[in-house]
C-alpha cells in the first residue's frame, strides 16, 4: 500500500525505516532518500510510528470493529 503518493513510499519502505530506528516522519523521509511534499502522509506515518512504539498493529481497532460487525446475529 502506498503511504506517500508524492514520493511513492510504500508501507513496506516506511516500516523498514521505522525498524531501522526512525522515530519521526522526517527521519523516515530521510531514510528513504526523499523529502516531504504535500504532507498528507505525515498522519499515516505518525500512526505507523506509534504502532511500532506500542507494538499494536496498525489498523487494529478497525479490524476489531469489522470482526464485531461480521459476527452472525444470535
C-alpha positions in Angstrom: 0.0 0.0 0.0 1.3 3.5 -0.8 1.7 5.7 2.3 3.1 8.6 0.4 1.9 9.1 -3.2 4.2 12.2 -3.8 7.3 10.1 -3.1 5.9 6.7 -4.0 6.7 5.4 -0.5 5.0 2.1 0.4 4.1 0.8 3.9 7.0 -1.8 3.5 9.5 1.0 3.0 8.1 3.1 5.9 8.1 0.0 8.2 11.7 -0.8 7.2 12.7 2.7 8.1 10.9 2.5 11.4 12.6 -0.8 12.2 15.9 0.7 11.4 15.4 3.3 14.2 13.4 6.2 12.7 11.2 7.9 15.3 9.8 10.8 13.4 8.3 11.3 9.9 11.3 13.5 8.9 13.6 10.5 9.8 11.5 8.2 7.6 11.7 10.6 4.6 15.5 10.9 5.1 16.0 7.1 5.4 14.0 6.7 2.2 16.0 9.3 0.4 13.0 11.6 0.0 11.6 14.9 1.4 8.1 15.8 2.4 6.0 17.2 -0.4 2.3 17.9 0.3 2.4 16.4 3.9 -0.8 14.4 3.7 1.1 11.2 4.5 2.5 12.5 7.8 -0.6 11.4 9.8 -0.3 7.9 8.5 3.4 7.8 9.3 2.8 9.1 12.8 0.2 6.3 13.3 2.7 3.7 12.0 5.4 5.1 14.3 3.1 5.0 17.3 2.0 1.5 16.4 5.6 0.3 16.3 6.3 2.0 19.6 3.4 0.3 21.3 3.6 -3.0 19.5 0.0 -2.6 18.3 -0.6 -3.5 14.6 -1.7 -0.5 12.5 -5.4 -0.6 11.9 -6.0 -3.0 14.8 -9.1 -1.1 16.0 -10.6 -1.1 12.5 -10.1 -4.9 12.3 -11.7 -5.4 15.7 -14.7 -3.3 14.5 -15.0 -5.4 11.3 -14.9 -8.6 13.3 -17.6 -7.4 15.6 -19.9 -6.5 12.7 -19.1 -9.7 10.9 -20.4 -11.9 13.8 -23.7 -13.6 13.0 -26.8 -12.4 14.9 -27.9 -14.7 17.7 
